[in-house]
Amino acid sequence: MQDEATVSAADIARLAGVGRAAVSNWRRRHPDFPQPVGGTPISPVFALTEIEAWLRHQGKLHHLPLEERAWQRLRAEAADDLRLAEVLGDAGDLLLRRQAPETARTPRADAPMSGEAAEVVTELAAERGAAEAFEFLFGRYRETQGRRAATTPAEIASLMAALAGEARTILDPACGTGELLLAALDGDADHGAAPVNGAEPRRLLGQDAAGEVTRLAATRLALHGAEATIRAGDSLRRDAFPGALADAVLCDPPFHERAWGHEELTADPRWEYGLPPRLEPELAWVQHALAHLAPEGLAVILMPAVAAGRRSGRRIRAQLLRRSALRAVIALSATHHLWLLRRPGGGTPATALMVDSADPGTVVTAWRAYAGDPDHDEPGVSRAVPVIDLLDEEVDLTPARHLSAARPERTAERFGETHDRLAATLGRLGGLVPAVWPAADRADPRTVPVSELDRIGYLTIHQAPLRGDTQDGGGEPLLTAEDVIEGRPPSGRVPPDDARWITTRAGDIVVAVAARRFAARVVESDGALLGPQLSLIRVDPERLDPYFLAGVLRSSANVRSSTVQSTGGTSRADIRRAQVPRLPLAEQRRYGDAFRHMAEFESALRSTAVLGAELAQLMADGVAEGTLAAEGGQSPPPVDR
């Protein structure tokens, strides 16, 4: 156990109420800024006492907030981030003993919390309440774990709980840190979920293969007053609740897990609908959930969108439909679907509900409408599709493929909306053209290579892995080379526990090589990961303007000067050899503003092309439907069908 609490750059920024870029600037500009005491060159950590003293001396910190003292004390208790879950669990035991001594777990005798850590955690609980204090500490823990602690998004969790309704016994066989069970406990009035009678408390069951997170899940639920049983272990291989039946099963299973037990579970009795393919473990989780459903129970499972149409899973999808187990598929996004399932009963519903909407209220309304109307149809949004229509060669259950077309009157409305958007975009184009003009005298500016700027600390260069495991379903957003070239949002996805990828920050420059030129783009927001064949340049904004640098990297001269011949006779571009004009920062920023306007101009041009194509299609549809009229004339009569 270390004696000194440490803080990361993100922690320092939070203490001082500034962005992380400001902390990087302080390190460069102030010789007396404390030196790192650990971590890595990319992610250093500093002694908390030294940072506190420096911030106070600079007038940037007047007092250390109680919650920060509690969190940093726990980090010191853990010694390293690998033990944080264990120490956070100890803090949870302390809070449980304080809140409900008669039900609290026995503390671990081998590693009791130090007096200082216990004191500050207790003080935080006295100020915020035990449950809120633990949720704060848990939130900070999740930040330190990054993608390793990925959880179900709160809005999706609350939607899944709302669909489950008034279920009394709820099982999550891949519960992680308990998000879905907490959502079920809390209910969701925004989606119209009926309140649970206090005389009949919900019984919550959870299991997860990661033992350290099950302890945290149990603590969170206990502090919220839940009657919960949480077990560690792999649900598919070692089910902790054999024979248990639940009114609802909520599950966000691990996507694309290849080592899920295909070989040893070949003859498992849960596979009533077919042996799950080796590369489709999600279909194993679907059948595991069905095996635990009580009669009339409902399973709500978050699935990768590709599971709706993969050829390898079509036989199981067909069996789920034929036996009326799969009752609805809801497309929340291009990457995530919800599957709603029931155990087959006496009746045989002739339809399955298809919904394409990201709005939780719309989803719940459609599900409830379907319950009362097996022929439900809201064009463009949701439809009860005859099962026989779904049982074709592919059994593709992607909802958008099965919705009714929007009503004709909607075509005219959409034409007007698209027309206005196109007109507005065209109106903006002229104002986006950068204000640059021919120079009176041509000058050859002095230049410096990117490698030299890296050496003197003006920027740092990071390279993405040459390749890595990407996936078609859910996961962390990944910038691809095509995204950078096309100027579009991240389109790739990678597993959430893959730590090889570099996380981009606002102000970073991502660079791809395309058609004998550099495509360089300034990142506008944090969070996306750097994909293969991309370079990342992170600048010191007090020395270099990122938009200026991204702009000059695109020059034809830089592609020529950066091309290197390899021993095999092929050539490649090395971003380190690119040349950057040496200009004062104020002048860089003027050019940077012009480059930013040019990037917006290019983006607007791409939008114009997309809107133009959409408008042309809507015009064709509207004239054919008789809902659009040419200026000065009348709409044509509709074509007889």
N, C-alpha and C positions, 0 to 999 in steps of 0.2 A: 504494500500500500504506500503510495507516495504521500509526502507531507505537504506538497505544494499543489494547489489547484492550478490548472492551466486553461487557457482560452484560445480559441481559433480566431482567424481574421473575422469570420462571420460573427462570433461572440463579441469581439471588440466593437464592430460596427453597431451591433445591437445596444451595447452599453452606452455608446456615445450618440446614438440616434442618427447615424450617417450610413451611407452606402459602403459596400466593400471596396469600391474603387478609392474612396477617401482614405481607407486604412492603408491600401497599397501606396498611395501618395505620401502619407505620413512616413512610412518606412523609408522611402527614397529621399524625402526632403529633410528629414530631421535626424541628424547623426546620433542624437541621444535616445532615439526610439529603442525600446528594449529588444535585445536579441532573442531569437527563438531558443527554446529550451528542449525542443523535441519535434516530433512530427516528421514531415518530409519537406524537401525544397519547394514543392508545389503547394503543400498544405501544412505549413509550420504551426506550432503551438507555442504560446508564450506564458510566462508565469503571471498569474492573475494579480499578485501583489505589485509586481513591477508595472504592469499595465495600468492598474488603478492609480498608482503614484504618478505615472507619466500623464495620464488623462487629467488628473486633478491639477498638476503643475501647468498644464496647457489651458486650463479653464474649460475643459470639455466634459468634466464629470464632477458632480457635487456630492453624490452619495451613490453607493451600490445598492440597487433595489433588492428587497428581500428575496424575491423569486430567483434573481441571478445568483445571490449568495448560496441559496439552497442547491441550485443546479450545479454550480461550480464545485461545491463541497462534495456532491455525489460523484462528479467526475474524478475528483481527487481520491475519493474512496475507492473507485474502481481501478485506478492506476492506468488502465488503458480501455479503449472503447469496446474491446471484446468482452469485458466483464460488466459492462454497463447494465445489461439486462438483469444480471444477477443482483447487482447492488440496487437497482431500481425495484426489483422484487422485494429486497429487504426493507426498503423504504415503504413499500406497500404493506408489508406485514406490520410495520410500526404504526401506520395509519389505521389499519384494521383493528389493531389492539386498542387504539385510542377511540375509535368510533364504536366498535361492538366487541368488547373484550371476551364475551362468552362464545363468540363464533370465530374468533381470529385463529389463524394458523399458528403453530408453535414456531418461534423464530429459529433460524439455523444456528446451531451451537458452534459450528466450526468457523463462522465469519460474522460475528455480531457487528452492527454498525458502531462506529466510534461515537463518543459522546458529543463531539462538535457537530457531526453530520445529523445525528438523531435530534439534537437541539434545534437546528435550523429548519429541518423538515417539520418538526412539531410546531415551530413558530409559524411557518407558512400555512399549515393546516388550521391553526387558530385564526389566522387572518382570512383565509379563503374558504375554509371547509375542507374536510379530508378528501372528498371525491374531486373537487375542483383542483386542489393542490396536486393530487396525483396526476390528473389529466394534463396539467401544465408540465410537470416533469416528464410525463410520457411523451408529450409533444416534442420536447427538446431532445429526448432520446431518439425519436423517430427521425428528426433532422440529422442527427449524427450518423445514423445508419444508412441514409440515402435510399438507394434502390433496394437494398436488402430488407428494408422495412416497409415495402410498398403495401398499401392497404386498399380496400375497396373504397372508391370515392364516396363521400358522404351522401351526395344526392342519389346515387345509385343504391346505396345501402338503405336509405329511407324509402325509396320506391319499392324495393324488394320486400321490405317489412310491411309497407302499406298493402301490397298485393296479397301478402299472407293473411291480413285481416286479424280476426280475433283468435287465432290459434293459441291454445294453452301450452302445449308441449312443442318446443321448437328445437330442431337439431341443426347444427352447422358442422359437418364432418371435416371441414378445412378452415377452422375458425380463425387462424392467425391470432391477432391480438384482440379479437372480439368485436369488430366493427358491426357485423350483421346482427349479432345477438344483442348488442347495445341498442341498435336501431329498432329491433323488435321490442325491446324493453321499453324504450321511450315512446314508441308509436309515432305517428306523423299526422297531426291535425291538418296540415296544409294539403294532404292528399285525401282527406276525408276518412281516415281510418277510425273506426269506432273505438272509444276508450275501453280499456280492459277493466272489468269489475275488480276492485281491490280485494274482495273476499276470495277471489280465485286467481292467485298470482300465477304468472307464467312460469313454467318449468323450462329452463334452458339447458341444453346439452351441447357440448362442444368438444372437438378433438382436433389436434394438429400434430403433424410429424415433427415440428420444431418445438422441442420441449421447453426451451427458454421463453418462448412467446406464450405458451399456454399458461404459465404462471402469471404473466402480465394480464392476460385475458381474464383469468379467474379473479385477480385483484380488482380490475376495473369493474367487473360485474358485481362483485361483493360490495364494493364501496358505493355502488348505485342501488344497493338493497335487493339484488336479484337472487332468486333461488337457482343457482347455476352449478352444474357439475361439468368440470373441464378436465379432459384427460389428454395425456401425451401419447403419441403413437401414430403410425400411418393407418388411416382409416381403411384403405383398400386392402392392405396386408393383414393388419391386426385391429379389427373393429372393436372399439372399446364399449360399444353398446349393442352387442348381439341380441337380436330379438326385440329390441326397443322399437316402438312405433310412435311416430310424431305426427301432430296435426299439420305441421309445416316443416319442410326442410329448406333452409336457405343456404346457398353455397356459391362461393367464388373460388372454384378449384384452380390449382396450378395449371396454367396453360402449357401445352407442348412439353410435358414432362415425359421424357423417353423411358426412364427407368422406373416405371410405375408398377411393375410386377406382372407383365404380360405372360411370361413363361410359367411362373409358379401358380398363377391364378386361372389357367386355361379352363379347368373344369369347375370353376366356382359357380355355385347355384344362383348367384345374383344375376348371371348373364341370361335372363329369360328372353331377351330380345336379340341375342346374338353376341358372339365373342367380340369384344372391342378390338379394333385393329391396333397393332403395336404403336402406331404413330397418332392414334386418336384417344388418348386417355380421358378426354372430356366425356366420351360415351361410356366409359367405365364409371365415372362419377355420376352421370345421369342414372344409370341402373342401380348404383349404390343408393342413391337418394330414393328411388322408387321402392327399393327393398325395405326402406325404413318408414314409408308412409302408411299412416292409418287409413282406413276406409274414409273416403271423402276428403282426405288430406291433400295438400297442395305443395309441390316442390317448385321453387323459384331458383333457377340456376343461371349464373352469368357465364355466357359462352363466347368463344371467339367467333366472329361472324363467318369465318371460313368453314366452320363445322356445319353450317346449313347446307353446303353444297359440295363438300369433298366427296369424290367418287367412292373412296374407300369406306365411307360410312353410310352409303345410301341404303344398304339392306337393313341396318338397324333403324334408320330413320323410317323406312317403310313399315317395319314391324311396330314401331311406336305409334304410327298413324293408324295402322290396321286394327290395333287393339285398343285404340282410343286413349293411349297413355299420354301422348303429346297433344296438349290442348291449345297452346298458343306459342308463337314465335314473335318476339318484339325486337325490332331493329332500333337500338338506341343511337348507334353511330355506324360509321363504316367499318369499325373494328369490333364492336360489342353488341351481342344480342342477349336477350333474356329468353329462356325456355321455361314454360309453365307446364307442369305435368301432374297427372293424377293416376292413382292405381286404377286399373280397369275395373269397372263395376258391372252391374247387370245391363245397363243401357249401352247403346252404341251410337254416340254422337256422329252425325254424318258430316260434320264440318270441323275445321280447326281455324283459330283466329290468327290473322296476320296483321301486324301493326308496324307502321314505319313512322316513328315520332320520337324525338328526344325530349319532349315535354312530359314530365311526370304526371301532371294532371290529365293530359290527353290519354296517356297510357291507362291510368286507373279507370277513367271514364269508359274507355273502349272495352276493357275487360269486364266491367260491371254491366255495360250494355249488352255484351255478348251473352252473359249469363241469363239474361231475360229474353234475348232474341237470337236464336240460333242462325238466323238469316241476316244478321247485322251487316251493314255495308255503309261506310262513310268514304266516298270516293277520294282517293289520294292519300287516305290516312289509315283506315283499318277495314278489314273485310273478313267475314266468316266464309272460308273457302271450302267447297266440297272436298272431302278427303280423296275421292276418286280422281279429282283433277290434279291432286298433288302426287299421285302414285304413277308417275311416268318413268321413263328410263333413268333419269338423273335424280329424282326425288329432291329437287332443289327447293329448299324452304326459305330462301331469301325473300322477305316480305314484299319488297318493291316489285317483284316479278308477278305478284298475285293480286295487287290492288286494282280496284276499278279506276278507270280514267277519271280525272277531275271533270266536274260537270261543265257543260259548254259555257255557261255564264261565267265560270271561273276563268276560262281562256281569255275572254275579253278583258276581264279585270287584270289578269297577269300581263296581257299585252300592254295595257296602260301603265302598269307599274314598271315593266321592263323598258318601255319607251321613255319614261321619266328618268330612270336610272341611266340609260344610255345618253340622253340629252344632257344630264348633269355631268356625266363623265366627259363628254365632248366639250362642254363648257369649261371644264377645268384644264383641259390639255394646254391651251394657249398660255395660261398662267404658270404652268409647270416648266416651260422651256427656260433653261438657265440663262441668266443675264451675263453672257460672256461674248466677247467680240475680238476681232483681230488685234494683236498687240502692235503698237506703233513701231517698235523696234524689236526684231527677233533677238532673243537672248538665249544662250546655252547655259541653263542653270547648273550649278555644281550639284553633283549627285553623290549619294552614299548607298552602298549595297544593304539590303535587308539584313544580311549576316552581321554587318558592323553595328547596325542599330540594335540587334539582339545582344551583341557583345557588350555594348556600353549601357544596357539596361533600359533602352527606350521601348523595347517590346520583347516578348517571348514568343517562341514558335513551338507549336505542339502538333504532332502528327497522329492521325487516327490509325487504329489497327488496319492492316491491309485487308483483312476480312474478319468476319465474326458471324455468330449465329443470329440471323434476323428471323422474323416470324411474320406471318400474315395476320394474326389475330391481335389480341391486346398486348400491351407492354409499354415500354418507355418510348416516347417519340424520338425518332432518329432522322437527322438531316442527311439526305443522300446527295451525291454529286448532281443528279438531275434536279433536285429541289433548288440547289444553289444556282444552277444554270437558268432554270425557268423562273426563279424568284417566287417560289411557292412555299407554303408551310411544310413542316416535316411530314414525309409520307411513309417513312420506314418505322418499324417497331422492333425492339429487341427485348429479350427476357429481362424482367425487373431485377434479377439477382446477378446480372453480368456486370462486373466492376471494371471491365477493360475499357469501357468507353469514356470519353472526356465530355464533361458537361459544359455547355456553352453559357456565356453570360452576356447580358446586354452590353454593347460596345465592342464585342469581339468581331474579328473579321474572319470569315470562312472563305476558303479559296479552293476552287476546282479548276482543272485544266480541261478545256473543251475547244475543239476546232482550232488548234494552234493559237489559243489565247487563254489568259487567265480570266475566269469568272469569279469576281470577288464581291462579297455581300456583307454588310454590317448587320450583326444580329441585333434585333430590337428588344428582345425580352429573354429572361433567363430560362433555363430548363431543358432545352433540346440537347440531344447527344450528337457528337461529331461522328459521321458515318465514314465508311471506308473510302479511300482515295481522296480525302479532304485534308487540307491543312488549316490550322487555326492560328491566327496572330492576335495576341492580347497586348494592347498598347498601353503605355502610360499616358493618360489623356492630358496631363500637364506638359507633355513634350511633343506628342503627336496627335493629330486629329484623325480618328479612324476613317471618316468618310473621305478625307483627302487621300489617305494611304490606299484605301480600297479602290479609289478612282484611278490613281496613277498605276496601280498594279495591272490594270486592264490594258495598258498601252501596248501597241504592236511592238515597240522597241523593247519592252520588257520580256515579251515572249522570245524575241530573238536573242537577247542577252542572257536569258535564263536557260536556254536549250543546251543540254549536255549530251554528248555522244557516248553511248555505252560501249563496252568491249564487243558486244555482239552486233554492232553496226546500227542498232536502233537508237532513238533519241528520246530524251525525257526532259521535262521542265523542272528546274529546281528553284523554288520560290526564294531561297536565300540569295540567289544571284541577281534578283530583280533590283533595279536602281530607283532610288527615291530622291526627288529634288530636295535640296536643303533650303528650306524656307522658314522664316519666322512663324511662330505658332499662330499669330493673328492672321497672317496671309494664308496659312494652311486652312484655317477655319473658313475663310472666305471661299476658297476653292472647294472645301469640304461641303459647304452649304450648296454650292452649284452642283457638285456631284450627287448630293442627296436629292436635289430637285430632279436631276436627270434620271435617277433610279425611280422616283415617283412617276415621272413621265413614261418610262418604259412599262411600269406596272399598269398605268392607266391605259396605255395602248393595248396591252394584253387583255385587260378587262373589256375594252371596247370591242375587240374581236369576239370574245365570248358572248357579250350581250348582243352584238349584232347577229350572230348565228341563232341565239335564242329567240330574238325578235322575229327573224325570218321564219322560224318554225312556228311560232305562235300565230303569225299572220296567216300562214298556210292553213293551220288548224282552224283559226277563227273564220276565215272565208268559207272553208268547207262546211263548218257547222252552222253558218249563217249568223254568227254573232259579231262580225266585224263588217263595217260598211266603208267603201272608198269615199273620199271627200266629194261632196256634191251629188252623191248617188244614194241608192238604197241597197240594203244587203240582199244578196241573192237568195232565192228560196232554197231551203235545205234539200239535199239530194235524197230521193226516195231510197229506202233500204228495204 
